Amino acid sequence: MLFKRMSCVAIVALISLSFASRAHAEGGRGWQEIAHKIEGMLNNGGDAYAEGRIDNAKASVSEAYFNGFEGSGMETAVGVYISTDRKTELESMFSDIRNAMTSHASVDDVKKKIGLLAQALENDARKLPEKGEGKKEPSYTTFFNSFIIILREGFEAILVISAISAYLAKTGQKGKVKTVYKGAGLAVIASIFTAILLQTVIRISGAGREALEGITMLFATAVLFYVSYWLITKIEVARWQHYIKSKVESSLGKGNIFALGFAAFLAVYREGAETILFYQALYSGADAHGSAVIAGFAVGSLFLIGLFILIKYGSVRIPIRPFFAVTSTLLYYLAFTFAGKGIRDLQEAIWISATPVEWLPAISFLGIYPTWEGVLLQAILILALIAAIVYSLVLRPYKEMITVTRDISHIESDIKNLHDILDDVSQHAMIAHGLAGGVTGREVDEIRKHLADIDKKIHEVTAHLDKLAQGLEDIFAEIERDIKRG
């Protein structure tokens, strides 16, 4: 299985580099010229806003983003050669300008934001290797950039896949892990074809690409939250160790297994195509250092494989209750961040509005961005998490305690009734034995012998019933203590 995964990685690399070779041959104008072009579009938007043509102004800003920043490849280059955090910061600056126009901010405020963005683009353009102009970088820099890309983009996917695989292994369902691997493998293939389509066939607009990313993010949010909630409910299983196998096997039906596989698919596909395009941009600027790109990719992939092995097999030693808690928390965290990023992508695609929250800072590692649309969705996820925890850890155990109490009471009542019946039979046997005491004959002696055996067996059964009743009381007391401990 490990060999198959590495083979998939190699395929991605080869396809990526085939794209890159084409991009490298095309060349292009320098990044500073592109930055100046974007600045011109932004200034046109500022002038339109000053004249009261707000729709035209926002259209100019969108053109600057989609056709200038994203369409030229500068967005990808910033993500590759500077950092994804910087790329996100620049994207947010475009959004801030559109939001300011939507909220009818002052002309001076809008033009100030435009000036800050133009200056930031100019500064970053100087840091990027020029397109087609042969700017050289040391091979170790290229290696490091390649290493960071695969490590950064693959980290979340590996966390999802390894956490789900570890869960299945922990609960004795190793045979179903292949569903997770199949989901991840299909995502790799889908990512490759998506990248091919985006580059050669569809030529999807920048807004369409952002919308596709946003929709994928929100799908991933829904699936990961479902899986996270499902795992939260399994924390209860840790309380009832003797029920684990039967409960987990019954809960892992086709629907839940599909959800686990789909979660793995979305975790990989979410960033798969973009990762390939990142490598295209990196390779196109690598000049003679193509081998450093491949080496960085390979070493980064090995790190991810090591992380996968560490989480999957190291977690076997973790007690089951903490394991379920940590795994569900991890998947919920990913769902929470994906929700914010998905809304942000749809806002950049201008599919949904972006209502700014002035007092809220952007916290990228949590997927928190200062717009009410994203914040409200994440608030709903928080409320849903609280409801899931309260139900799973408080309400359901209480309901189960009541059910167990009622069942034990019924059992104790049945034992008492059986005890009374046996006592009654024993009394009848003693009476019959007494009546037969003064009579002689072989048949009577035989009856007397059977009555003695019946009395003996009744006493044995009664002793067992007393022991069972005491055992049930002990079990009930232990369950009650366990529930109170939480």
Buried (B, 14 or more C-beta within 10 A) or exposed (E): EEEEBBEBBBEBBEBBBEBBEEBBEEEBEBBBBBBBBBBBBBBBBBBBBEEEBBEBBBBBBBBBBBBBBBBBBBBBBBBBBBEBEBBBBBBBBBBBBBBBBBEEBEEEEBBBBBBEBBEBBBEBBEEBBBBBEEEEBEBEBBBBBBBBBBBBBBBBBBBBBBBBBBBBBBBEBEEBBBBBBEBBBBBBBBBBEBBBEBBEEEEBBBBBBBBBBBBBBBBBBBBBBBBBBBBBBBBBBBBBEEEBEEBBEEBBEEEBBEBBBBBBBBBBBBBBBBBBBBBBBBBBBBBEBBEBBBBBBBBBBBBBBEBBEEBBEEBEEBEBBEBBBBBBBBBBBBBBBBBBBBBBBBBBBBBBEBBBBEEBEBEBEEBBBBBBBBBEBBEEBEEBBEEBBEBBBEEEBEEBBEEBEEEBEEBBEEBEEEBEEBEEBBEEBEEBBEEBEEEEEEEBEEBBEEBEEBBEBBEEBBEEBEEEBEEBEEEBEEBEEEBEEE
